[in-house]
Amino acid sequence: MEKRRWYDKHKETRLALSLLKNLHRTIQDKLSDDIISVASAIKTVHRENDTAPLSIGLERVLGLYQTNKCRRWYDKTPNLSVAIKTISTLPESDYENIMEGICMSLKKED
């Protein structure tokens, strides 16, 4: 099966989004705040070290554009939508690390 979405390429990203989807809205909101804080800290480090990528890639730009259409389940959850948009603009390795961290954290909750 061909992966159409930019986040389908990474197993932990698919799993993290699946786990997030099944959480209560208040927990989603709290995690969203935490995700945004981590992403902001990473962006600050990249700016200070002048290591920010020149481009996030066409697939990610298209994904950001499509969030305005509110077609994905998380686009209808304002805080989570902002969190996903925020981390989607990070370098891929940072984004993947955050999603892996979410997976590990939420798997422990099961």
VEXBADREN-139274 format. One record per atom (N, C-alpha, C): atom name; x, y, z. Coordinates in Angstrom, 3 decimals. Layout:
VEXBADREN-139274
  atom      east     north        up
    CA         X         Y         Z
...
This chain:
VEXBADREN-139274
  atom      east     north        up
     N     0.838    -1.186     0.000
    CA     0.000     0.000     0.000
     C     0.885     1.252     0.000
     N     0.609     2.163    -0.904
    CA     1.375     3.395    -0.987
     C     0.934     4.354     0.109
     N     1.905     4.994     0.739
    CA     1.628     5.960     1.795
     C     1.379     7.317     1.160
     N     0.194     7.881     1.386
    CA    -0.157     9.158     0.757
     C     0.195    10.347     1.630
     N     0.132    10.188     2.923
    CA     0.340    11.325     3.812
     C     1.793    11.379     4.259
     N     2.304    12.580     4.504
    CA     3.700    12.743     4.882
     C     4.016    12.020     6.170
     N     3.051    11.886     7.066
    CA     3.337    11.249     8.350
     C     3.169     9.733     8.316
     N     2.718     9.179     7.209
    CA     2.567     7.728     7.094
     C     3.901     7.005     6.903
     N     4.935     7.739     6.589
    CA     6.236     7.116     6.334
     C     6.883     6.582     7.604
     N     6.467     7.056     8.733
    CA     7.103     6.735    10.001
     C     6.117     5.969    10.876
     N     6.450     4.738    11.204
    CA     5.555     3.854    11.964
     C     5.105     4.479    13.285
     N     6.039     5.066    14.025
    CA     5.691     5.639    15.320
     C     4.766     6.837    15.186
     N     4.866     7.554    14.089
    CA     3.969     8.689    13.869
     C     2.542     8.197    13.688
     N     2.368     7.177    12.874
    CA     1.024     6.602    12.690
     C     0.475     6.093    14.017
     N     1.324     5.408    14.787
    CA     0.893     4.872    16.073
     C     0.569     5.993    17.056
     N     1.416     7.020    17.120
    CA     1.187     8.134    18.039
     C    -0.131     8.831    17.725
     N    -0.399     9.070    16.447
    CA    -1.654     9.720    16.071
     C    -2.853     8.841    16.417
     N    -2.701     7.550    16.246
    CA    -3.772     6.625    16.614
     C    -4.030     6.653    18.118
     N    -2.958     6.659    18.900
    CA    -3.097     6.708    20.360
     C    -3.703     8.042    20.804
     N    -3.246     9.129    20.197
    CA    -3.773    10.455    20.540
     C    -5.265    10.560    20.226
     N    -5.657     9.957    19.126
    CA    -7.052    10.033    18.699
     C    -8.006     9.443    19.742
     N    -7.554     8.431    20.449
    CA    -8.413     7.734    21.402
     C    -8.401     8.325    22.812
     N    -7.659     9.413    23.007
    CA    -7.593    10.049    24.325
     C    -8.752    11.021    24.531
     N    -9.063    11.258    25.789
    CA   -10.065    12.269    26.141
     C    -9.549    13.643    25.708
     N   -10.449    14.512    25.346
    CA   -10.100    15.839    24.822
     C    -9.209    16.630    25.778
     N    -9.446    16.556    27.080
    CA    -8.616    17.318    28.018
     C    -7.180    16.801    28.037
     N    -7.013    15.498    27.876
    CA    -5.666    14.927    27.828
     C    -5.002    15.311    26.503
     N    -5.770    15.294    25.417
    CA    -5.241    15.742    24.127
     C    -4.743    17.185    24.229
     N    -5.528    18.025    24.888
    CA    -5.150    19.441    25.032
     C    -3.867    19.584    25.842
     N    -3.735    18.843    26.923
    CA    -2.537    18.918    27.769
     C    -1.313    18.437    26.984
     N    -1.456    17.308    26.309
    CA    -0.345    16.800    25.499
     C     0.010    17.772    24.375
     N    -0.999    18.408    23.802
    CA    -0.757    19.391    22.746
     C     0.108    20.534    23.262
     N    -0.202    21.023    24.455
    CA     0.610    22.090    25.054
     C     2.053    21.633    25.254
     N     2.227    20.399    25.713
    CA     3.568    19.852    25.926
     C     4.320    19.698    24.606
     N     3.633    19.224    23.583
    CA     4.249    19.046    22.266
     C     4.709    20.393    21.720
     N     3.870    21.411    21.845
    CA     4.226    22.747    21.361
     C     5.430    23.295    22.122
     N     5.476    23.065    23.425
    CA     6.618    23.526    24.230
     C     7.918    22.864    23.785
     N     7.874    21.562    23.574
    CA     9.069    20.833    23.129
     C     9.495    21.321    21.749
     N     8.549    21.465    20.834
    CA     8.867    21.929    19.483
     C     9.463    23.328    19.509
     N     8.919    24.193    20.339
    CA     9.443    25.563    20.439
     C    10.869    25.556    20.963
     N    11.147    24.701    21.939
    CA    12.507    24.602    22.483
     C    13.479    24.100    21.413
     N    13.057    23.123    20.644
    CA    13.909    22.592    19.570
     C    14.165    23.665    18.518
     N    13.130    24.413    18.149
    CA    13.302    25.479    17.157
     C    14.270    26.542    17.672
     N    14.204    26.854    18.948
    CA    15.109    27.837    19.543
     C    16.556    27.341    19.455
     N    16.768    26.077    19.768
    CA    18.121    25.507    19.690
     C    18.637    25.572    18.259
     N    17.797    25.224    17.296
    CA    18.228    25.282    15.891
     C    18.556    26.712    15.468
     N    17.755    27.672    15.915
    CA    18.033    29.077    15.575
     C    19.350    29.523    16.195
     N    19.561    29.167    17.458
    CA    20.794    29.571    18.143
     C    22.021    28.926    17.519
     N    21.865    27.689    17.050
    CA    22.984    26.975    16.432
     C    23.040    27.166    14.929
     N    22.074    27.918    14.407
    CA    21.986    28.172    12.972
     C    21.966    26.870    12.174
     N    21.155    25.909    12.672
    CA    21.069    24.608    12.009
     C    19.673    24.333    11.460
     N    18.870    25.364    11.332
    CA    17.509    25.170    10.815
     C    17.572    24.733     9.357
     N    16.722    23.794     8.964
    CA    16.743    23.339     7.565
     C    16.242    24.439     6.635
     N    16.708    24.412     5.408
    CA    16.263    25.397     4.426
     C    14.853    25.110     3.944
     N    14.453    23.825     3.927
    CA    13.140    23.445     3.433
     C    12.607    22.270     4.246
     N    11.290    22.255     4.441
    CA    10.690    21.125     5.154
     C    10.159    20.087     4.179
     N    10.194    20.375     2.914
    CA     9.773    19.421     1.896
     C     8.368    19.675     1.392
     N     8.158    19.293     0.164
    CA     6.886    19.524    -0.507
     C     5.721    18.803     0.176
     N     5.938    17.547     0.601
    CA     4.864    16.792     1.232
     C     4.374    17.477     2.508
     N     5.306    18.000     3.287
    CA     4.921    18.667     4.530
     C     4.207    19.980     4.259
     N     4.669    20.722     3.263
    CA     4.002    21.978     2.908
     C     2.577    21.689     2.461
     N     2.412    20.662     1.651
    CA     1.077    20.280     1.205
     C     0.212    19.873     2.399
     N     0.792    19.145     3.342
    CA     0.059    18.761     4.548
     C    -0.385    19.966     5.361
     N     0.476    20.964     5.480
    CA     0.106    22.186     6.204
     C    -1.025    22.917     5.484
     N    -0.951    22.956     4.173
    CA    -2.006    23.597     3.386
     C    -3.337    22.880     3.581
     N    -3.302    21.565     3.590
    CA    -4.528    20.788     3.685
     C    -5.172    20.860     5.070
     N    -4.434    21.252     6.097
    CA    -5.049    21.380     7.419
     C    -6.126    22.456     7.420
     N    -6.016    23.422     6.510
    CA    -7.042    24.463     6.423
     C    -8.382    23.905     5.972
     N    -8.352    22.757     5.320
    CA    -9.587    22.123     4.870
     C   -10.231    21.282     5.967
     N    -9.523    21.075     7.067
    CA   -10.025    20.307     8.223
     C   -10.510    18.917     7.825
     N    -9.711    18.207     7.045
    CA   -10.097    16.869     6.598
     C    -9.605    15.777     7.541
     N    -8.564    16.038     8.287
    CA    -8.032    15.033     9.195
     C    -8.694    15.193    10.558
     N    -8.795    14.105    11.289
    CA    -9.489    14.148    12.573
     C    -8.859    15.170    13.518
     N    -7.550    15.295    13.530
    CA    -6.905    16.211    14.475
     C    -7.049    17.670    14.055
     N    -7.426    17.929    12.816
    CA    -7.667    19.310    12.379
     C    -8.903    19.891    13.063
     N    -9.771    19.027    13.548
    CA   -11.005    19.462    14.219
     C   -10.801    19.655    15.720
     N    -9.589    19.396    16.188
    CA    -9.227    19.589    17.589
     C    -8.196    20.711    17.614
     N    -8.625    21.951    17.910
    CA    -7.748    23.120    17.718
     C    -6.353    23.006    18.332
     N    -6.241    22.628    19.594
    CA    -4.915    22.568    20.225
     C    -4.035    21.503    19.586
     N    -4.616    20.355    19.313
    CA    -3.843    19.275    18.703
     C    -3.450    19.633    17.272
     N    -4.310    20.301    16.555
    CA    -4.006    20.739    15.205
     C    -2.789    21.676    15.208
     N    -2.759    22.603    16.130
    CA    -1.617    23.524    16.243
     C    -0.347    22.748    16.588
     N    -0.466    21.781    17.498
    CA     0.699    20.991    17.897
     C     1.259    20.208    16.709
     N     0.391    19.569    15.951
    CA     0.847    18.789    14.801
     C     1.458    19.707    13.741
     N     0.848    20.847    13.497
    CA     1.421    21.807    12.538
     C     2.799    22.258    13.014
     N     2.922    22.521    14.307
    CA     4.184    23.009    14.861
     C     5.294    21.981    14.692
     N     5.020    20.739    15.034
    CA     6.100    19.748    14.925
     C     6.341    19.316    13.480
     N     5.357    19.499    12.616
    CA     5.554    19.102    11.222
     C     6.552    20.004    10.505
     N     6.855    21.153    11.070
    CA     7.822    22.061    10.455
     C     9.238    21.856    10.991
     N     9.399    20.916    11.905
    CA    10.731    20.601    12.430
     C    11.487    19.715    11.445
     N    12.810    19.650    11.589
    CA    13.549    18.659    10.800
     C    12.977    17.265    11.076
     N    13.025    16.416    10.074
    CA    12.384    15.103    10.173
     C    12.863    14.294    11.375
     N    14.150    14.333    11.671
    CA    14.659    13.549    12.807
     C    14.077    14.047    14.132
     N    13.927    15.361    14.276
    CA    13.331    15.908    15.502
     C    11.863    15.525    15.601
     N    11.167    15.640    14.493
    CA     9.752    15.281    14.447
     C     9.568    13.808    14.829
     N    10.396    12.944    14.241
    CA    10.298    11.520    14.537
     C    10.599    11.233    16.002
     N    11.577    11.912    16.561
    CA    11.903    11.716    17.979
     C    10.737    12.096    18.881
     N    10.060    13.182    18.562
    CA     8.901    13.598    19.359
     C     7.797    12.552    19.266
     N     7.530    12.078    18.064
    CA     6.473    11.082    17.887
     C     6.824     9.775    18.596
     N     8.091     9.382    18.559
    CA     8.510     8.183    19.283
     C     8.323     8.371    20.784
     N     8.632     9.568    21.279
    CA     8.430     9.863    22.695
     C     6.960     9.789    23.088
     N     6.087    10.291    22.226
    CA     4.648    10.216    22.485
     C     4.214     8.748    22.544
     N     4.707     7.949    21.599
    CA     4.365     6.517    21.589
     C     4.780     5.849    22.885
     N     6.016     6.095    23.287
    CA     6.510     5.461    24.521
     C     5.687     5.897    25.725
     N     5.373     7.164    25.795
    CA     4.606     7.681    26.925
     C     3.190     7.112    26.961
     N     2.530     7.078    25.825
    CA     1.154     6.637    25.789
     C     1.035     5.116    25.877
     N     2.019     4.383    25.401
    CA     2.000     2.929    25.541
     C     2.090     2.523    27.003
     N     2.833     3.285    27.795
    CA     2.974     3.003    29.220
     C     1.660     3.180    29.952
     N     0.817     4.062    29.396
    CA    -0.478     4.353    30.025
     C    -1.463     3.212    29.843
     N    -1.271     2.381    28.806
    CA    -2.215     1.285    28.520
     C    -2.336     0.302    29.654
